[in-house]
Amino acid sequence: MVAEGDTRTRILAAAKGALLDVGYANLATRGIAEAAGVPLSQIHYHFGSKQNLMLAVLDMENRQRLARQAAMYQSNLPLWKQWQQACDFFDEDLESGYVRVLMEMTAAGWSNREIAGAVSTEVQGWFDLLVEVARRATERFGSLGPFTPEELAALAGLPFLGAEAVILLGLDESKVAAAPALRKIGELLRMIEEPPERGGSDEGPVPRR
């Protein structure tokens, strides 16, 4: 006999695979059940509806990646290296299909307030984490200009959401260089954290007054 947990896991995996194949609008629970090798009634038993099933897929994927990100930001890496790691994670999330799941459910939420509320909760978790990172940065570096931690979190998080959208749309990277631009923000952070020494030997003698 297959345990309930195993059945649920198989359904979630099959649902994610189907979403990546055909998109949310074209999903059919019968096809998901067939891919999972379970009766259709098991989807209704565990999740109740296609909507609840796909929100469960998003929640599962989001929890894993948010926990990964939180652990990284708790490390002793400089902020610019943490940004680089976040960009590496971004590439992984595109490859794994997580970004597609998030964007599909975001789009579904534009015409469904219940889905919008659930997706908003998932996305808010990322911004809450970035607010914590911004507060720690403020404690370390002092005031970061006119920005509140919440505003800094928005400036850090929104470029990733925008990059996800244009990359999934297939925009030409030579015209809209989303991913390379994100990585170069890390270079700017490095200049703030590790400013180059002035007056070094590579720059020639320091002029006297």
Secondary structure as the mmCIF struct_conf table of DSSP 4:
data_model
#
loop_
_struct_conf.conf_type_id
_struct_conf.id
_struct_conf.beg_label_comp_id
_struct_conf.beg_label_asym_id
_struct_conf.beg_label_seq_id
_struct_conf.end_label_comp_id
_struct_conf.end_label_asym_id
_struct_conf.end_label_seq_id
HELX_RH_AL_P HELX_RH_AL_P1 GLU A 4 VAL A 22
HELX_RH_3T_P HELX_RH_3T_P1 TYR A 24 ASN A 26
HELX_RH_AL_P HELX_RH_AL_P2 THR A 29 ALA A 36
TURN_TY1_P TURN_TY1_P1 GLY A 37 GLY A 37
BEND BEND1 VAL A 38 VAL A 38
HELX_RH_AL_P HELX_RH_AL_P3 LEU A 40 HIS A 46
TURN_TY1_P TURN_TY1_P2 PHE A 47 PHE A 47
BEND BEND2 GLY A 48 SER A 49
HELX_RH_AL_P HELX_RH_AL_P4 LYS A 50 TYR A 73
TURN_TY1_P TURN_TY1_P3 GLN A 74 GLN A 74
BEND BEND3 SER A 75 LEU A 77
HELX_RH_AL_P HELX_RH_AL_P5 LEU A 79 SER A 96
TURN_TY1_P TURN_TY1_P4 GLY A 97 GLY A 97
HELX_RH_AL_P HELX_RH_AL_P6 TYR A 98 GLY A 109
TURN_TY1_P TURN_TY1_P5 TRP A 110 SER A 111
HELX_RH_AL_P HELX_RH_AL_P7 ARG A 113 PHE A 141
TURN_TY1_P TURN_TY1_P6 GLY A 145 PRO A 146
HELX_RH_AL_P HELX_RH_AL_P8 PRO A 149 LEU A 169
TURN_TY1_P TURN_TY1_P7 GLY A 170 GLY A 170
TURN_TY1_P TURN_TY1_P8 GLU A 173 LYS A 175
BEND BEND4 VAL A 176 VAL A 176
HELX_RH_AL_P HELX_RH_AL_P9 ALA A 178 GLU A 193
BEND BEND5 GLU A 194 GLU A 194
HELX_LH_PP_P HELX_LH_PP_P1 PRO A 195 GLU A 197
TURN_TY1_P TURN_TY1_P9 ARG A 198 GLY A 199
HELX_RH_3T_P HELX_RH_3T_P2 SER A 201 GLU A 203
HELX_LH_PP_P HELX_LH_PP_P2 PRO A 205 ARG A 208
#
